[in-house]
Amino acid sequence: MPPDTEQFLAPGAPAGVVRLASTGLAASLERFDDPGLLEDGKVNVISLDAILDRLGPRWPQRRDQVYDHAEKTLEKHLGFRGYFARVSETDYLICQPELGRFSAQAACLRYLREVFQYFLGDAKPADNCVHQVIKVSREGVTAAKVDARHVEREEEVEQAEHRQAVLDAEELASKSVTMDQWSPFVASDGRELRVTCSLEPVLELKTFGRIGFRMARRVLVVASGEALPAASVANLSSADILKIDLATIARGLDRVKASQEDGPQLSLIVPVSHVSLSSQRARAQIVVALKTAGGMVKRGVICEISDIEGVPQGALLSAASLIRPFSLFVVGRLNVAPPTSSTLAQLKGAGLQALSVECPHRQSEADFMDWAKATIDTAKQVAKSVLIYQASSSRDAGLAGLLGATHASVRG
């Protein structure tokens, strides 16, 4: 056993369900400690004990070869869909946010069988070496063994239900994706709300060439004409937020159609709330909308996920992974800038390829430079690309580019 690894039991854990953990891995275990992912059975542990037992005294000489093959196998199958970490001499934690409970556990069985077949010539021992993680802490990892046969039976049921839910949602969405049937609507709090959407040119700051448009939306209270701030929109019910997302896309696509006299636009930034992407049925409707939008522009769509502050890293990674196949890039929209240290830690490793933020209004040039430098420097710790919306002038946009921003829009 490596010198930096210790055996210890998680306090109060029942016999037979405690795994080993390295004291040096406490910080890296934090991204697995997501209550939602744990409760949904999406964090599991696989054990290579059978290989250690077979190799016996040869284990120290072969150990690195086993790790290398096991990790290449996991990287091949997980790709952007999940992540893993070795937490002991023979145990790997695996998180697969986009899979259901039984699909995730069945996938772990398949990964382990592939590794065992390679080293042992027998995949059967894998059936006793997959555990569902119950608790992750700095003191250890607690997990319970899964029943391989039960998992594989339930995986078939789970996948059939998922396919049917997606088909139902796609059928519903395909009938009306370019027709705004959602706005105006009466929100769950009794107010009547209306969604407006305009197309705002977005510039690449090295050349100041236009890459396309972003859908800039406003949510208005019909009775007063008041525009709801982003924080108020985020506090609406998930059903209300989905209506706003779909109304934004429908109205935005109408604007795209009207702007195509000179040919298709290059690209389109489409805003979608994380709340909508976290629902399987809502996500299917969003995907249909993204596909429709992608067919109307030359290069495709960029999906911008809003309301990301406070979302657990695993949940955000799941949303980004699920939407990436239908997007050129996945952008995270910041409501608070510069982001706080806790938000920065949460966004790292969450699968975002860019961050976007809207400039504050009515700033002096000095105040703008202070704000832009702090925001861009912090955002660059998470993503290579930073989009600054609603700069006061082309000069401010250029200054943001000098500070490291990659794209901008200018307030009309």
Secondary structure, DSSP 4 states (H G I P E B T S, - for coil): --TTEE--PPTTPPTT-B--EEGGGTTGGGGG--HHHHHTT-EEEEE-HHHHHHHGGGHHHHHHHHHHHHHHHHHHHHTTS-EEEE-SSSEEEEE-TTS-HHHHHHHHHHHHHHHHHHHHS--GGGGGSEEEEEEEETTEEEEEE--HHHHHHHHHHHHHHHHHHHHHHHHHHHTTTTS--SSSEE-TTS-EEEEEEEEEEEEETTTTEEEEEEEEEEEEETTT-PBPPHHHHHTS-HHHHHHHHHHHHHHHHHHHHHTGGG--EEEEEEEEEHHHHTSHHHHHHHHHHHHHHHTTEEEEEEEEEE--TT--HHHHHHHHHHHGGG-SEEEEEPSSSSPPHHHHHHHTTS--SEEEEEPPSS--HHHHHHHHHHHHHHHTTT-SEEEEEEESSHHHHHHHHHTT--EEEE--
